[in-house]
Every structure is written in structure tokens, then in C-alpha cells.
Amino acid sequence: MRQIVHDFDLADLKEVIRDVPDFPVKGIMFKDITTLLKDGDLFAEAVDFMYDHFREKEIEIIASVESRGFIFGAALSYKLNAGFVPIRKPGKLPAEKIIEEYELEYGADQIEIHKDAFMPGTKVLLVDDLLATGGTAKAAINLLKKLKADIVGAVFLIELKFLDGRKLLEEYDVYSLISYDSE
């Protein structure tokens, strides 16, 4: 496999992410990635960094969390020649599904996956845009485990290290491109 030569470094990616205070609720400093996504070169670099970390892992399925996780999950799925499985918010999947509830930094929520998303033992990589408290990622991992996935790891564009979400994923290969030690 060819080695990707990066034209940018991770600091370049971090530099373009915009902070939006009090979104979606007061007291939250939202990391707006649309400023990265609109730059084709930087978006490609972000996907290439993710690809580089997991390209030797023989991944069969990318499972990605709605909605910003889909952006990176679909692109990474293409690069890895892997299938793509959406993990969605309630009421969005049409066939038989399983549901997982979890806590957010600012409330509670649920996610779901189709019961027939993949066969037991399938090598699955979880992809999302942000690791904060770890609630969403852990809920997604729980869904994958219920379907008996061989979980290869999890990759995130951004990690808010000060919220310790990684602790919930300690048994997995967790890779984050950009990290913040404080708000």
C-alpha cells in the first residue's frame, strides 16, 4: 500500500476549526467543523490522516454516528473499500433495529442500528467527528457489541480531552486527529 504524503499537519486542521459559544445550549463551546469541510484540501487531509492510522487493519465495515460522523465515515469507507453502516437517531431507520440510550454533556439521547447491519465477527471501525464525554461513542460501541462486531477501533476528528471520554473506550484503539486540553 502506498504511503500518503501529507501536505498539511494536524495543527493546520485545528487552526481552521471555529468555536461557537453557547451552542447547542448555553455553556457549551461548540467546535464548528464546517470551516474545515469547506476546504477540499484540508478535508482530504483529515480523511487521509484517519486512513493512515487504520489502513492495515482489514476493516470490513465503517459504522458512523449521525450526523457529522457520516461525513468522515462515508469518505473513509470509500478509501478503505469497506461497507458503511449508519448509526442513527431514533425514528430514522426503516427496518428492525436495536436501540441504545446514553448521556450527553447536556442531556440524554438514543441511537439505533439495524439488526442486520453486518454478520457477527465482522471487523468494524467506529467513526465520528467528536469525542467529548464518550457517551455517544460508548453507546455506539454497545450497539456494535450487541451485533457481535469485532471492533477494530474508533476514530474521531476532534477529542475534547478535558472531558475524559477516552476512559470509556480504553479497551479499543482510539485515534483522534485534533485534541483540545481545555475549552
LUMGU-465412 format. One record per residue (C-alpha): residue in three letters; chain; residue number from 1; z, y, x. Coordinates in steps of 0.02 Angstrom, whole numbers, padded with zeros to 5 digits, always signed. Layout:
N
ALA	A	NUM	Z	Y	X
...
END
This chain:
183
MET	A	1	+00000	+00000	+00000
ARG	A	2	-00040	+00173	+00059
GLN	A	3	+00100	+00292	+00106
ILE	A	4	+00095	+00456	+00012
VAL	A	5	+00096	+00609	+00122
HIS	A	6	+00195	+00744	+00032
ASP	A	7	+00130	+00922	+00037
PHE	A	8	+00296	+00989	-00028
ASP	A	9	+00477	+00941	-00002
LEU	A	10	+00612	+00918	-00132
ALA	A	11	+00677	+01094	-00104
ASP	A	12	+00508	+01159	-00163
LEU	A	13	+00530	+01064	-00326
LYS	A	14	+00708	+01126	-00350
GLU	A	15	+00657	+01306	-00318
VAL	A	16	+00544	+01315	-00471
ILE	A	17	+00667	+01245	-00599
ARG	A	18	+00733	+01383	-00711
ASP	A	19	+00912	+01398	-00775
VAL	A	20	+00931	+01442	-00959
PRO	A	21	+01111	+01485	-01009
ASP	A	22	+01188	+01428	-01173
PHE	A	23	+01051	+01305	-01219
PRO	A	24	+01056	+01197	-01323
VAL	A	25	+01234	+01254	-01358
LYS	A	26	+01348	+01389	-01288
GLY	A	27	+01422	+01344	-01120
ILE	A	28	+01278	+01232	-01062
MET	A	29	+01167	+01287	-00917
PHE	A	30	+01001	+01205	-00962
LYS	A	31	+00884	+01153	-00821
ASP	A	32	+00711	+01201	-00885
ILE	A	33	+00579	+01092	-00802
THR	A	34	+00430	+01170	-00890
THR	A	35	+00415	+01286	-00741
LEU	A	36	+00386	+01133	-00630
LEU	A	37	+00275	+01042	-00753
LYS	A	38	+00150	+01185	-00770
ASP	A	39	+00111	+01174	-00585
GLY	A	40	-00004	+01023	-00565
ASP	A	41	+00030	+01003	-00380
LEU	A	42	+00219	+01008	-00400
PHE	A	43	+00215	+00890	-00549
ALA	A	44	+00109	+00768	-00450
GLU	A	45	+00231	+00782	-00303
ALA	A	46	+00379	+00742	-00415
VAL	A	47	+00293	+00587	-00482
ASP	A	48	+00241	+00536	-00306
PHE	A	49	+00421	+00550	-00242
MET	A	50	+00477	+00436	-00385
TYR	A	51	+00335	+00316	-00348
ASP	A	52	+00375	+00310	-00162
HIS	A	53	+00554	+00256	-00195
PHE	A	54	+00510	+00111	-00312
ARG	A	55	+00332	+00060	-00266
GLU	A	56	+00385	-00101	-00177
LYS	A	57	+00493	-00164	-00322
GLU	A	58	+00361	-00257	-00427
ILE	A	59	+00405	-00160	-00585
GLU	A	60	+00329	-00229	-00744
ILE	A	61	+00392	-00102	-00872
ILE	A	62	+00444	+00079	-00866
ALA	A	63	+00572	+00116	-01002
SER	A	64	+00589	+00300	-01032
VAL	A	65	+00704	+00407	-01139
GLU	A	66	+00638	+00533	-01265
SER	A	67	+00575	+00662	-01242
ARG	A	68	+00563	+00740	-01069
GLY	A	69	+00585	+00569	-00990
PHE	A	70	+00419	+00519	-01069
ILE	A	71	+00329	+00646	-00961
PHE	A	72	+00382	+00564	-00799
GLY	A	73	+00391	+00388	-00868
ALA	A	74	+00211	+00385	-00926
ALA	A	75	+00145	+00457	-00763
LEU	A	76	+00248	+00336	-00659
SER	A	77	+00195	+00191	-00770
TYR	A	78	+00014	+00234	-00730
LYS	A	79	+00045	+00246	-00543
LEU	A	80	+00140	+00081	-00538
ASN	A	81	+00017	-00008	-00654
ALA	A	82	+00164	-00052	-00765
GLY	A	83	+00185	-00052	-00953
PHE	A	84	+00275	+00088	-01041
VAL	A	85	+00415	+00066	-01169
PRO	A	86	+00486	+00216	-01261
ILE	A	87	+00671	+00232	-01296
ARG	A	88	+00680	+00348	-01446
LYS	A	89	+00796	+00449	-01554
PRO	A	90	+00839	+00372	-01723
GLY	A	91	+00703	+00351	-01854
LYS	A	92	+00555	+00365	-01734
LEU	A	93	+00513	+00181	-01702
PRO	A	94	+00419	+00089	-01840
ALA	A	95	+00463	-00094	-01805
GLU	A	96	+00625	-00192	-01790
LYS	A	97	+00741	-00108	-01665
ILE	A	98	+00914	-00107	-01588
ILE	A	99	+01023	+00049	-01580
GLU	A	100	+01149	+00113	-01453
GLU	A	101	+01271	+00256	-01483
TYR	A	102	+01331	+00368	-01342
GLU	A	103	+01423	+00527	-01299
LEU	A	104	+01337	+00683	-01232
GLU	A	105	+01407	+00829	-01136
TYR	A	106	+01405	+00923	-01301
GLY	A	107	+01418	+00791	-01439
ALA	A	108	+01363	+00615	-01488
ASP	A	109	+01193	+00536	-01519
GLN	A	110	+01098	+00372	-01535
ILE	A	111	+00944	+00297	-01456
GLU	A	112	+00842	+00144	-01504
ILE	A	113	+00713	+00024	-01434
HIS	A	114	+00600	-00105	-01516
LYS	A	115	+00675	-00280	-01513
ASP	A	116	+00510	-00348	-01446
ALA	A	117	+00486	-00214	-01312
PHE	A	118	+00473	-00346	-01173
MET	A	119	+00518	-00526	-01133
PRO	A	120	+00687	-00574	-01058
GLY	A	121	+00685	-00564	-00868
THR	A	122	+00554	-00426	-00863
LYS	A	123	+00578	-00307	-00716
VAL	A	124	+00614	-00137	-00793
LEU	A	125	+00638	+00035	-00716
LEU	A	126	+00728	+00167	-00819
VAL	A	127	+00653	+00342	-00804
ASP	A	128	+00725	+00505	-00871
ASP	A	129	+00718	+00687	-00823
LEU	A	130	+00905	+00719	-00807
LEU	A	131	+01064	+00628	-00760
ALA	A	132	+01215	+00728	-00818
THR	A	133	+01369	+00638	-00885
GLY	A	134	+01275	+00473	-00883
GLY	A	135	+01296	+00443	-01069
THR	A	136	+01112	+00435	-01112
ALA	A	137	+01068	+00332	-00958
LYS	A	138	+01209	+00209	-00988
ALA	A	139	+01158	+00191	-01171
ALA	A	140	+00979	+00158	-01116
ILE	A	141	+01039	+00030	-00988
ASN	A	142	+01142	-00054	-01126
LEU	A	143	+00985	-00068	-01233
LEU	A	144	+00888	-00144	-01088
LYS	A	145	+01029	-00267	-01054
LYS	A	146	+01031	-00320	-01237
LEU	A	147	+00848	-00366	-01216
LYS	A	148	+00893	-00460	-01055
ALA	A	149	+00793	-00349	-00938
ASP	A	150	+00800	-00370	-00750
ILE	A	151	+00846	-00188	-00719
VAL	A	152	+00767	-00133	-00555
GLY	A	153	+00848	+00040	-00556
ALA	A	154	+00844	+00212	-00631
VAL	A	155	+00754	+00369	-00576
PHE	A	156	+00787	+00548	-00627
LEU	A	157	+00703	+00712	-00584
ILE	A	158	+00872	+00803	-00587
GLU	A	159	+01052	+00748	-00562
LEU	A	160	+01199	+00859	-00605
LYS	A	161	+01317	+00781	-00477
PHE	A	162	+01467	+00883	-00532
LEU	A	163	+01467	+00786	-00698
ASP	A	164	+01483	+00616	-00610
GLY	A	165	+01356	+00525	-00718
ARG	A	166	+01307	+00412	-00574
LYS	A	167	+01477	+00324	-00589
LEU	A	168	+01417	+00241	-00750
LEU	A	169	+01266	+00170	-00659
GLU	A	170	+01348	+00111	-00497
GLU	A	171	+01277	-00065	-00503
TYR	A	172	+01097	-00001	-00502
ASP	A	173	+00978	+00081	-00379
VAL	A	174	+00988	+00261	-00441
TYR	A	175	+00869	+00388	-00367
SER	A	176	+00867	+00573	-00408
LEU	A	177	+00744	+00693	-00333
ILE	A	178	+00844	+00852	-00358
SER	A	179	+01032	+00869	-00366
TYR	A	180	+01150	+01010	-00411
ASP	A	181	+01329	+01008	-00350
SER	A	182	+01381	+01144	-00475
GLU	A	183	+01310	+01239	-00622
END
